[in-house]
C-alpha cells in the first residue's frame, strides 16, 4: 500500500506545499532557539522531498535545489545544536535521551 501511495498516488501539489511549510517552520523554530523541533521539521522536509522524487515530480535541476535546501536546514540545525551545547555539562534532558555534551 505504501509503495502504491509513494510511487503513484501521493499528491504532488500537496507535497510541494508541505515541503515549503515545513521549511518555513524549521527556520522559524531555529530563530526561536528550538533546535529539536526545528530538526524534526527538517526531517519532514526530507521526507516530502523523497516522496516528490519517488513520484518523478521534480526535474534534475529541481532535485539539486531541493537537496540544497534540506542540507542548508540540516546544517543550521546542527550548528544551533552544537552552539547550544558548547562549554556546558550535559543537561538532565540530554542524559535521559543519551545525548553526549
PDB file as gemmi writes it, atoms N, CA and C in Angstrom:
CRYST1    1.000    1.000    1.000  90.00  90.00  90.00 P 1                      
ATOM      1  N   UNK A   1       0.810  -1.188   0.000  1.00  0.00           N  
ATOM      2  CA  UNK A   1       0.000   0.000   0.000  1.00  0.00           C  
ATOM      3  C   UNK A   1       0.861   1.262   0.000  1.00  0.00           C  
ATOM      4  N   UNK A   2       1.923   1.254   0.811  1.00  0.00           N  
ATOM      5  CA  UNK A   2       2.765   2.450   0.841  1.00  0.00           C  
ATOM      6  C   UNK A   2       3.498   2.642  -0.476  1.00  0.00           C  
ATOM      7  N   UNK A   3       3.918   1.553  -1.104  1.00  0.00           N  
ATOM      8  CA  UNK A   3       4.575   1.690  -2.407  1.00  0.00           C  
ATOM      9  C   UNK A   3       3.634   2.304  -3.424  1.00  0.00           C  
ATOM     10  N   UNK A   4       2.395   1.844  -3.440  1.00  0.00           N  
ATOM     11  CA  UNK A   4       1.411   2.406  -4.366  1.00  0.00           C  
ATOM     12  C   UNK A   4       1.227   3.901  -4.093  1.00  0.00           C  
ATOM     13  N   UNK A   5       1.113   4.256  -2.808  1.00  0.00           N  
ATOM     14  CA  UNK A   5       0.974   5.675  -2.451  1.00  0.00           C  
ATOM     15  C   UNK A   5       2.217   6.454  -2.876  1.00  0.00           C  
ATOM     16  N   UNK A   6       3.395   5.986  -2.459  1.00  0.00           N  
ATOM     17  CA  UNK A   6       4.637   6.719  -2.701  1.00  0.00           C  
ATOM     18  C   UNK A   6       4.919   6.932  -4.187  1.00  0.00           C  
ATOM     19  N   UNK A   7       4.672   5.905  -4.987  1.00  0.00           N  
ATOM     20  CA  UNK A   7       5.057   5.968  -6.396  1.00  0.00           C  
ATOM     21  C   UNK A   7       3.924   6.371  -7.337  1.00  0.00           C  
ATOM     22  N   UNK A   8       2.668   6.266  -6.882  1.00  0.00           N  
ATOM     23  CA  UNK A   8       1.563   6.510  -7.798  1.00  0.00           C  
ATOM     24  C   UNK A   8       0.539   7.536  -7.321  1.00  0.00           C  
ATOM     25  N   UNK A   9       0.266   7.587  -6.042  1.00  0.00           N  
ATOM     26  CA  UNK A   9      -0.879   8.357  -5.579  1.00  0.00           C  
ATOM     27  C   UNK A   9      -0.578   9.597  -4.738  1.00  0.00           C  
ATOM     28  N   UNK A  10       0.638   9.748  -4.254  1.00  0.00           N  
ATOM     29  CA  UNK A  10       0.959  10.908  -3.419  1.00  0.00           C  
ATOM     30  C   UNK A  10       0.654  12.193  -4.195  1.00  0.00           C  
ATOM     31  N   UNK A  11      -0.055  13.096  -3.557  1.00  0.00           N  
ATOM     32  CA  UNK A  11      -0.492  14.355  -4.170  1.00  0.00           C  
ATOM     33  C   UNK A  11       0.710  15.297  -4.301  1.00  0.00           C  
ATOM     34  N   UNK A  12       1.149  15.508  -5.519  1.00  0.00           N  
ATOM     35  CA  UNK A  12       2.359  16.285  -5.782  1.00  0.00           C  
ATOM     36  C   UNK A  12       2.223  17.730  -5.314  1.00  0.00           C  
ATOM     37  N   UNK A  13       1.099  18.371  -5.592  1.00  0.00           N  
ATOM     38  CA  UNK A  13       0.955  19.769  -5.169  1.00  0.00           C  
ATOM     39  C   UNK A  13       0.928  19.878  -3.646  1.00  0.00           C  
ATOM     40  N   UNK A  14       0.296  18.916  -2.986  1.00  0.00           N  
ATOM     41  CA  UNK A  14       0.294  18.901  -1.514  1.00  0.00           C  
ATOM     42  C   UNK A  14       1.709  18.695  -0.975  1.00  0.00           C  
ATOM     43  N   UNK A  15       2.484  17.816  -1.602  1.00  0.00           N  
ATOM     44  CA  UNK A  15       3.859  17.570  -1.158  1.00  0.00           C  
ATOM     45  C   UNK A  15       4.725  18.815  -1.323  1.00  0.00           C  
ATOM     46  N   UNK A  16       4.565  19.512  -2.435  1.00  0.00           N  
ATOM     47  CA  UNK A  16       5.329  20.758  -2.648  1.00  0.00           C  
ATOM     48  C   UNK A  16       4.959  21.801  -1.594  1.00  0.00           C  
ATOM     49  N   UNK A  17       3.670  21.928  -1.345  1.00  0.00           N  
ATOM     50  CA  UNK A  17       3.192  22.873  -0.338  1.00  0.00           C  
ATOM     51  C   UNK A  17       3.690  22.467   1.052  1.00  0.00           C  
ATOM     52  N   UNK A  18       3.650  21.176   1.343  1.00  0.00           N  
ATOM     53  CA  UNK A  18       4.124  20.684   2.644  1.00  0.00           C  
ATOM     54  C   UNK A  18       5.611  20.959   2.821  1.00  0.00           C  
ATOM     55  N   UNK A  19       6.394  20.705   1.777  1.00  0.00           N  
ATOM     56  CA  UNK A  19       7.828  20.965   1.857  1.00  0.00           C  
ATOM     57  C   UNK A  19       8.075  22.422   2.223  1.00  0.00           C  
ATOM     58  N   UNK A  20       7.413  23.322   1.521  1.00  0.00           N  
ATOM     59  CA  UNK A  20       7.588  24.758   1.771  1.00  0.00           C  
ATOM     60  C   UNK A  20       7.160  25.131   3.186  1.00  0.00           C  
ATOM     61  N   UNK A  21       6.055  24.565   3.645  1.00  0.00           N  
ATOM     62  CA  UNK A  21       5.579  24.856   5.006  1.00  0.00           C  
ATOM     63  C   UNK A  21       6.540  24.310   6.053  1.00  0.00           C  
ATOM     64  N   UNK A  22       7.023  23.088   5.870  1.00  0.00           N  
ATOM     65  CA  UNK A  22       7.967  22.504   6.824  1.00  0.00           C  
ATOM     66  C   UNK A  22       9.266  23.293   6.855  1.00  0.00           C  
ATOM     67  N   UNK A  23       9.713  23.746   5.697  1.00  0.00           N  
ATOM     68  CA  UNK A  23      10.938  24.542   5.621  1.00  0.00           C  
ATOM     69  C   UNK A  23      10.775  25.850   6.388  1.00  0.00           C  
ATOM     70  N   UNK A  24       9.670  26.529   6.172  1.00  0.00           N  
ATOM     71  CA  UNK A  24       9.412  27.800   6.865  1.00  0.00           C  
ATOM     72  C   UNK A  24       9.323  27.586   8.373  1.00  0.00           C  
ATOM     73  N   UNK A  25       8.672  26.511   8.779  1.00  0.00           N  
ATOM     74  CA  UNK A  25       8.532  26.234  10.211  1.00  0.00           C  
ATOM     75  C   UNK A  25       9.885  25.895  10.834  1.00  0.00           C  
ATOM     76  N   UNK A  26      10.710  25.145  10.134  1.00  0.00           N  
ATOM     77  CA  UNK A  26      12.048  24.831  10.644  1.00  0.00           C  
ATOM     78  C   UNK A  26      12.851  26.105  10.862  1.00  0.00           C  
ATOM     79  N   UNK A  27      12.784  27.014   9.908  1.00  0.00           N  
ATOM     80  CA  UNK A  27      13.509  28.288  10.041  1.00  0.00           C  
ATOM     81  C   UNK A  27      12.974  29.105  11.214  1.00  0.00           C  
ATOM     82  N   UNK A  28      11.657  29.134  11.352  1.00  0.00           N  
ATOM     83  CA  UNK A  28      11.044  29.888  12.450  1.00  0.00           C  
ATOM     84  C   UNK A  28      11.465  29.306  13.795  1.00  0.00           C  
ATOM     85  N   UNK A  29      11.456  27.985  13.891  1.00  0.00           N  
ATOM     86  CA  UNK A  29      11.830  27.328  15.147  1.00  0.00           C  
ATOM     87  C   UNK A  29      13.306  27.537  15.464  1.00  0.00           C  
ATOM     88  N   UNK A  30      14.158  27.510  14.452  1.00  0.00           N  
ATOM     89  CA  UNK A  30      15.580  27.785  14.687  1.00  0.00           C  
ATOM     90  C   UNK A  30      15.767  29.212  15.188  1.00  0.00           C  
ATOM     91  N   UNK A  31      15.027  30.137  14.620  1.00  0.00           N  
ATOM     92  CA  UNK A  31      15.103  31.533  15.072  1.00  0.00           C  
ATOM     93  C   UNK A  31      14.660  31.682  16.516  1.00  0.00           C  
ATOM     94  N   UNK A  32      13.739  30.819  16.937  1.00  0.00           N  
ATOM     95  CA  UNK A  32      13.235  30.857  18.314  1.00  0.00           C  
ATOM     96  C   UNK A  32      14.115  30.042  19.266  1.00  0.00           C  
ATOM     97  N   UNK A  33      15.170  29.410  18.731  1.00  0.00           N  
ATOM     98  CA  UNK A  33      16.078  28.630  19.570  1.00  0.00           C  
ATOM     99  C   UNK A  33      15.560  27.239  19.919  1.00  0.00           C  
ATOM    100  N   UNK A  34      14.578  26.756  19.210  1.00  0.00           N  
ATOM    101  CA  UNK A  34      14.009  25.428  19.462  1.00  0.00           C  
ATOM    102  C   UNK A  34      14.602  24.434  18.470  1.00  0.00           C  
ATOM    103  N   UNK A  35      15.784  23.938  18.810  1.00  0.00           N  
ATOM    104  CA  UNK A  35      16.576  23.141  17.879  1.00  0.00           C  
ATOM    105  C   UNK A  35      15.918  21.792  17.567  1.00  0.00           C  
ATOM    106  N   UNK A  36      15.474  21.083  18.577  1.00  0.00           N  
ATOM    107  CA  UNK A  36      14.927  19.739  18.335  1.00  0.00           C  
ATOM    108  C   UNK A  36      13.634  19.772  17.519  1.00  0.00           C  
ATOM    109  N   UNK A  37      12.686  20.645  17.833  1.00  0.00           N  
ATOM    110  CA  UNK A  37      11.507  20.724  16.958  1.00  0.00           C  
ATOM    111  C   UNK A  37      11.868  21.188  15.540  1.00  0.00           C  
ATOM    112  N   UNK A  38      12.855  22.067  15.430  1.00  0.00           N  
ATOM    113  CA  UNK A  38      13.296  22.506  14.105  1.00  0.00           C  
ATOM    114  C   UNK A  38      13.854  21.327  13.318  1.00  0.00           C  
ATOM    115  N   UNK A  39      14.667  20.504  13.984  1.00  0.00           N  
ATOM    116  CA  UNK A  39      15.249  19.344  13.313  1.00  0.00           C  
ATOM    117  C   UNK A  39      14.162  18.366  12.859  1.00  0.00           C  
ATOM    118  N   UNK A  40      13.122  18.221  13.664  1.00  0.00           N  
ATOM    119  CA  UNK A  40      12.005  17.356  13.271  1.00  0.00           C  
ATOM    120  C   UNK A  40      11.387  17.857  11.963  1.00  0.00           C  
ATOM    121  N   UNK A  41      11.284  19.171  11.810  1.00  0.00           N  
ATOM    122  CA  UNK A  41      10.739  19.726  10.572  1.00  0.00           C  
ATOM    123  C   UNK A  41      11.712  19.587   9.409  1.00  0.00           C  
ATOM    124  N   UNK A  42      13.001  19.569   9.690  1.00  0.00           N  
ATOM    125  CA  UNK A  42      13.986  19.275   8.647  1.00  0.00           C  
ATOM    126  C   UNK A  42      13.741  17.861   8.111  1.00  0.00           C  
ATOM    127  N   UNK A  43      13.495  16.923   9.021  1.00  0.00           N  
ATOM    128  CA  UNK A  43      13.221  15.544   8.609  1.00  0.00           C  
ATOM    129  C   UNK A  43      11.927  15.453   7.795  1.00  0.00           C  
ATOM    130  N   UNK A  44      10.937  16.244   8.163  1.00  0.00           N  
ATOM    131  CA  UNK A  44       9.692  16.278   7.395  1.00  0.00           C  
ATOM    132  C   UNK A  44       9.940  16.822   5.987  1.00  0.00           C  
ATOM    133  N   UNK A  45      10.798  17.838   5.880  1.00  0.00           N  
ATOM    134  CA  UNK A  45      11.185  18.357   4.565  1.00  0.00           C  
ATOM    135  C   UNK A  45      11.840  17.263   3.734  1.00  0.00           C  
ATOM    136  N   UNK A  46      12.750  16.550   4.354  1.00  0.00           N  
ATOM    137  CA  UNK A  46      13.462  15.485   3.662  1.00  0.00           C  
ATOM    138  C   UNK A  46      12.491  14.410   3.172  1.00  0.00           C  
ATOM    139  N   UNK A  47      11.535  14.052   4.007  1.00  0.00           N  
ATOM    140  CA  UNK A  47      10.552  13.040   3.627  1.00  0.00           C  
ATOM    141  C   UNK A  47       9.688  13.538   2.459  1.00  0.00           C  
ATOM    142  N   UNK A  48       9.242  14.787   2.525  1.00  0.00           N  
ATOM    143  CA  UNK A  48       8.443  15.350   1.428  1.00  0.00           C  
ATOM    144  C   UNK A  48       9.250  15.353   0.132  1.00  0.00           C  
ATOM    145  N   UNK A  49      10.521  15.717   0.216  1.00  0.00           N  
ATOM    146  CA  UNK A  49      11.392  15.671  -0.968  1.00  0.00           C  
ATOM    147  C   UNK A  49      11.486  14.256  -1.512  1.00  0.00           C  
ATOM    148  N   UNK A  50      11.694  13.276  -0.625  1.00  0.00           N  
ATOM    149  CA  UNK A  50      11.813  11.887  -1.081  1.00  0.00           C  
ATOM    150  C   UNK A  50      10.548  11.407  -1.781  1.00  0.00           C  
ATOM    151  N   UNK A  51       9.394  11.807  -1.278  1.00  0.00           N  
ATOM    152  CA  UNK A  51       8.137  11.434  -1.930  1.00  0.00           C  
ATOM    153  C   UNK A  51       8.008  12.117  -3.297  1.00  0.00           C  
ATOM    154  N   UNK A  52       8.376  13.380  -3.377  1.00  0.00           N  
ATOM    155  CA  UNK A  52       8.351  14.073  -4.667  1.00  0.00           C  
ATOM    156  C   UNK A  52       9.277  13.382  -5.668  1.00  0.00           C  
ATOM    157  N   UNK A  53      10.445  12.994  -5.196  1.00  0.00           N  
ATOM    158  CA  UNK A  53      11.409  12.311  -6.049  1.00  0.00           C  
ATOM    159  C   UNK A  53      10.863  10.957  -6.496  1.00  0.00           C  
ATOM    160  N   UNK A  54      10.251  10.217  -5.585  1.00  0.00           N  
ATOM    161  CA  UNK A  54       9.681   8.907  -5.909  1.00  0.00           C  
ATOM    162  C   UNK A  54       8.568   9.028  -6.949  1.00  0.00           C  
ATOM    163  N   UNK A  55       7.830  10.109  -6.897  1.00  0.00           N  
ATOM    164  CA  UNK A  55       6.730  10.345  -7.847  1.00  0.00           C  
ATOM    165  C   UNK A  55       7.244  10.832  -9.199  1.00  0.00           C  
ATOM    166  N   UNK A  56       8.545  11.124  -9.278  1.00  0.00           N  
ATOM    167  CA  UNK A  56       9.086  11.656 -10.522  1.00  0.00           C  
ATOM    168  C   UNK A  56       8.597  13.066 -10.801  1.00  0.00           C  
ATOM    169  N   UNK A  57       8.284  13.790  -9.726  1.00  0.00           N  
ATOM    170  CA  UNK A  57       7.657  15.106  -9.854  1.00  0.00           C  
ATOM    171  C   UNK A  57       8.653  16.251  -9.899  1.00  0.00           C  
ATOM    172  N   UNK A  58       9.936  15.959  -9.803  1.00  0.00           N  
ATOM    173  CA  UNK A  58      10.932  17.029  -9.830  1.00  0.00           C  
ATOM    174  C   UNK A  58      11.989  16.720 -10.885  1.00  0.00           C  
ATOM    175  N   UNK A  59      12.431  17.766 -11.535  1.00  0.00           N  
ATOM    176  CA  UNK A  59      13.459  17.621 -12.568  1.00  0.00           C  
ATOM    177  C   UNK A  59      14.831  17.465 -11.913  1.00  0.00           C  
ATOM    178  N   UNK A  60      15.818  17.189 -12.739  1.00  0.00           N  
ATOM    179  CA  UNK A  60      17.186  17.033 -12.233  1.00  0.00           C  
ATOM    180  C   UNK A  60      17.657  18.331 -11.571  1.00  0.00           C  
ATOM    181  N   UNK A  61      17.386  19.462 -12.194  1.00  0.00           N  
ATOM    182  CA  UNK A  61      17.831  20.733 -11.611  1.00  0.00           C  
ATOM    183  C   UNK A  61      17.037  21.067 -10.350  1.00  0.00           C  
ATOM    184  N   UNK A  62      15.741  20.756 -10.337  1.00  0.00           N  
ATOM    185  CA  UNK A  62      14.949  20.966  -9.121  1.00  0.00           C  
ATOM    186  C   UNK A  62      15.452  20.077  -7.991  1.00  0.00           C  
ATOM    187  N   UNK A  63      15.844  18.861  -8.338  1.00  0.00           N  
ATOM    188  CA  UNK A  63      16.341  17.909  -7.333  1.00  0.00           C  
ATOM    189  C   UNK A  63      17.542  18.501  -6.602  1.00  0.00           C  
ATOM    190  N   UNK A  64      18.459  19.065  -7.346  1.00  0.00           N  
ATOM    191  CA  UNK A  64      19.652  19.687  -6.758  1.00  0.00           C  
ATOM    192  C   UNK A  64      19.246  20.824  -5.828  1.00  0.00           C  
ATOM    193  N   UNK A  65      18.285  21.614  -6.241  1.00  0.00           N  
ATOM    194  CA  UNK A  65      17.817  22.740  -5.428  1.00  0.00           C  
ATOM    195  C   UNK A  65      17.171  22.254  -4.136  1.00  0.00           C  
ATOM    196  N   UNK A  66      16.299  21.251  -4.241  1.00  0.00           N  
ATOM    197  CA  UNK A  66      15.649  20.709  -3.039  1.00  0.00           C  
ATOM    198  C   UNK A  66      16.677  20.135  -2.070  1.00  0.00           C  
ATOM    199  N   UNK A  67      17.634  19.380  -2.591  1.00  0.00           N  
ATOM    200  CA  UNK A  67      18.677  18.801  -1.731  1.00  0.00           C  
ATOM    201  C   UNK A  67      19.447  19.914  -1.031  1.00  0.00           C  
ATOM    202  N   UNK A  68      19.764  20.973  -1.744  1.00  0.00           N  
ATOM    203  CA  UNK A  68      20.474  22.109  -1.145  1.00  0.00           C  
ATOM    204  C   UNK A  68      19.669  22.771  -0.034  1.00  0.00           C  
ATOM    205  N   UNK A  69      18.366  22.868  -0.241  1.00  0.00           N  
ATOM    206  CA  UNK A  69      17.505  23.480   0.782  1.00  0.00           C  
ATOM    207  C   UNK A  69      17.459  22.618   2.041  1.00  0.00           C  
ATOM    208  N   UNK A  70      17.323  21.311   1.865  1.00  0.00           N  
ATOM    209  CA  UNK A  70      17.299  20.408   3.027  1.00  0.00           C  
ATOM    210  C   UNK A  70      18.660  20.437   3.721  1.00  0.00           C  
ATOM    211  N   UNK A  71      19.714  20.416   2.942  1.00  0.00           N  
ATOM    212  CA  UNK A  71      21.068  20.434   3.512  1.00  0.00           C  
ATOM    213  C   UNK A  71      21.315  21.706   4.311  1.00  0.00           C  
ATOM    214  N   UNK A  72      20.890  22.838   3.787  1.00  0.00           N  
ATOM    215  CA  UNK A  72      21.074  24.113   4.497  1.00  0.00           C  
ATOM    216  C   UNK A  72      20.338  24.097   5.834  1.00  0.00           C  
ATOM    217  N   UNK A  73      19.126  23.566   5.836  1.00  0.00           N  
ATOM    218  CA  UNK A  73      18.369  23.471   7.094  1.00  0.00           C  
ATOM    219  C   UNK A  73      19.048  22.521   8.079  1.00  0.00           C  
ATOM    220  N   UNK A  74      19.492  21.367   7.577  1.00  0.00           N  
ATOM    221  CA  UNK A  74      20.142  20.384   8.447  1.00  0.00           C  
ATOM    222  C   UNK A  74      21.423  20.961   9.048  1.00  0.00           C  
ATOM    223  N   UNK A  75      22.195  21.667   8.248  1.00  0.00           N  
ATOM    224  CA  UNK A  75      23.422  22.301   8.752  1.00  0.00           C  
ATOM    225  C   UNK A  75      23.101  23.363   9.799  1.00  0.00           C  
ATOM    226  N   UNK A  76      22.076  24.154   9.548  1.00  0.00           N  
ATOM    227  CA  UNK A  76      21.687  25.195  10.505  1.00  0.00           C  
ATOM    228  C   UNK A  76      21.243  24.571  11.825  1.00  0.00           C  
ATOM    229  N   UNK A  77      20.485  23.487  11.749  1.00  0.00           N  
ATOM    230  CA  UNK A  77      20.032  22.808  12.974  1.00  0.00           C  
ATOM    231  C   UNK A  77      21.221  22.215  13.728  1.00  0.00           C  
ATOM    232  N   UNK A  78      22.146  21.598  13.000  1.00  0.00           N  
ATOM    233  CA  UNK A  78      23.322  21.010  13.640  1.00  0.00           C  
ATOM    234  C   UNK A  78      24.187  22.091  14.292  1.00  0.00           C  
ATOM    235  N   UNK A  79      24.388  23.188  13.603  1.00  0.00           N  
ATOM    236  CA  UNK A  79      25.189  24.285  14.157  1.00  0.00           C  
ATOM    237  C   UNK A  79      24.525  24.873  15.393  1.00  0.00           C  
ATOM    238  N   UNK A  80      23.203  25.009  15.354  1.00  0.00           N  
ATOM    239  CA  UNK A  80      22.478  25.532  16.519  1.00  0.00           C  
ATOM    240  C   UNK A  80      22.589  24.570  17.695  1.00  0.00           C  
ATOM    241  N   UNK A  81      22.533  23.281  17.414  1.00  0.00           N  
ATOM    242  CA  UNK A  81      22.656  22.282  18.471  1.00  0.00           C  
ATOM    243  C   UNK A  81      24.036  22.349  19.114  1.00  0.00           C  
ATOM    244  N   UNK A  82      25.072  22.398  18.295  1.00  0.00           N  
ATOM    245  CA  UNK A  82      26.444  22.464  18.812  1.00  0.00           C  
ATOM    246  C   UNK A  82      26.649  23.749  19.608  1.00  0.00           C  
ATOM    247  N   UNK A  83      26.191  24.858  19.072  1.00  0.00           N  
ATOM    248  CA  UNK A  83      26.337  26.146  19.770  1.00  0.00           C  
ATOM    249  C   UNK A  83      25.647  26.109  21.122  1.00  0.00           C  
ATOM    250  N   UNK A  84      24.480  25.511  21.163  1.00  0.00           N  
ATOM    251  CA  UNK A  84      23.714  25.429  22.411  1.00  0.00           C  
ATOM    252  C   UNK A  84      24.416  24.573  23.464  1.00  0.00           C  
ATOM    253  N   UNK A  85      25.159  23.574  23.013  1.00  0.00           N  
ATOM    254  CA  UNK A  85      25.768  22.626  23.942  1.00  0.00           C  
ATOM    255  C   UNK A  85      27.253  22.861  24.189  1.00  0.00           C  
ATOM    256  N   UNK A  86      27.860  23.831  23.527  1.00  0.00           N  
ATOM    257  CA  UNK A  86      29.275  24.108  23.725  1.00  0.00           C  
ATOM    258  C   UNK A  86      29.546  24.587  25.151  1.00  0.00           C  
ATOM    259  N   UNK A  87      30.570  24.031  25.758  1.00  0.00           N  
ATOM    260  CA  UNK A  87      31.043  24.517  27.047  1.00  0.00           C  
ATOM    261  C   UNK A  87      30.096  24.326  28.207  1.00  0.00           C  
ATOM    262  N   UNK A  88      29.218  23.370  28.118  1.00  0.00           N  
ATOM    263  CA  UNK A  88      28.331  23.135  29.263  1.00  0.00           C  
ATOM    264  C   UNK A  88      28.200  21.640  29.503  1.00  0.00           C  
ATOM    265  N   UNK A  89      27.828  21.340  30.694  1.00  0.00           N  
ATOM    266  CA  UNK A  89      27.606  19.950  31.064  1.00  0.00           C  
ATOM    267  C   UNK A  89      26.364  19.427  30.353  1.00  0.00           C  
ATOM    268  N   UNK A  90      26.269  18.121  30.277  1.00  0.00           N  
ATOM    269  CA  UNK A  90      25.079  17.506  29.707  1.00  0.00           C  
ATOM    270  C   UNK A  90      23.886  17.791  30.616  1.00  0.00           C  
ATOM    271  N   UNK A  91      22.793  18.254  30.024  1.00  0.00           N  
ATOM    272  CA  UNK A  91      21.594  18.559  30.810  1.00  0.00           C  
ATOM    273  C   UNK A  91      20.893  17.274  31.218  1.00  0.00           C  
ATOM    274  N   UNK A  92      20.023  17.373  32.202  1.00  0.00           N  
ATOM    275  CA  UNK A  92      19.232  16.212  32.619  1.00  0.00           C  
ATOM    276  C   UNK A  92      18.402  15.687  31.457  1.00  0.00           C  
ATOM    277  N   UNK A  93      17.859  16.598  30.653  1.00  0.00           N  
ATOM    278  CA  UNK A  93      17.051  16.191  29.493  1.00  0.00           C  
ATOM    279  C   UNK A  93      17.900  15.383  28.517  1.00  0.00           C  
ATOM    280  N   UNK A  94      19.130  15.865  28.250  1.00  0.00           N  
ATOM    281  CA  UNK A  94      20.005  15.167  27.329  1.00  0.00           C  
ATOM    282  C   UNK A  94      20.459  13.820  27.894  1.00  0.00           C  
ATOM    283  N   UNK A  95      20.676  13.744  29.200  1.00  0.00           N  
ATOM    284  CA  UNK A  95      21.052  12.478  29.813  1.00  0.00           C  
ATOM    285  C   UNK A  95      19.952  11.429  29.618  1.00  0.00           C  
ATOM    286  N   UNK A  96      18.699  11.856  29.755  1.00  0.00           N  
ATOM    287  CA  UNK A  96      17.584  10.938  29.552  1.00  0.00           C  
ATOM    288  C   UNK A  96      17.560  10.410  28.113  1.00  0.00           C  
ATOM    289  N   UNK A  97      17.996  11.235  27.180  1.00  0.00           N  
ATOM    290  CA  UNK A  97      17.980  10.872  25.782  1.00  0.00           C  
ATOM    291  C   UNK A  97      19.317  10.289  25.322  1.00  0.00           C  
ATOM    292  N   UNK A  98      20.259  10.102  26.259  1.00  0.00           N  
ATOM    293  CA  UNK A  98      21.586   9.575  25.965  1.00  0.00           C  
ATOM    294  C   UNK A  98      22.324  10.409  24.935  1.00  0.00           C  
ATOM    295  N   UNK A  99      22.233  11.720  25.067  1.00  0.00           N  
ATOM    296  CA  UNK A  99      22.922  12.633  24.170  1.00  0.00           C  
ATOM    297  C   UNK A  99      24.149  13.176  24.878  1.00  0.00           C  
ATOM    298  N   UNK A 100      25.343  12.981  24.296  1.00  0.00           N  
ATOM    299  CA  UNK A 100      26.556  13.490  24.942  1.00  0.00           C  
ATOM    300  C   UNK A 100      26.600  15.013  24.887  1.00  0.00           C  
ATOM    301  N   UNK A 101      27.365  15.577  25.816  1.00  0.00           N  
ATOM    302  CA  UNK A 101      27.509  17.048  25.870  1.00  0.00           C  
ATOM    303  C   UNK A 101      28.206  17.557  24.650  1.00  0.00           C  
TER     304      UNK A 101                                                      
END                                                                             
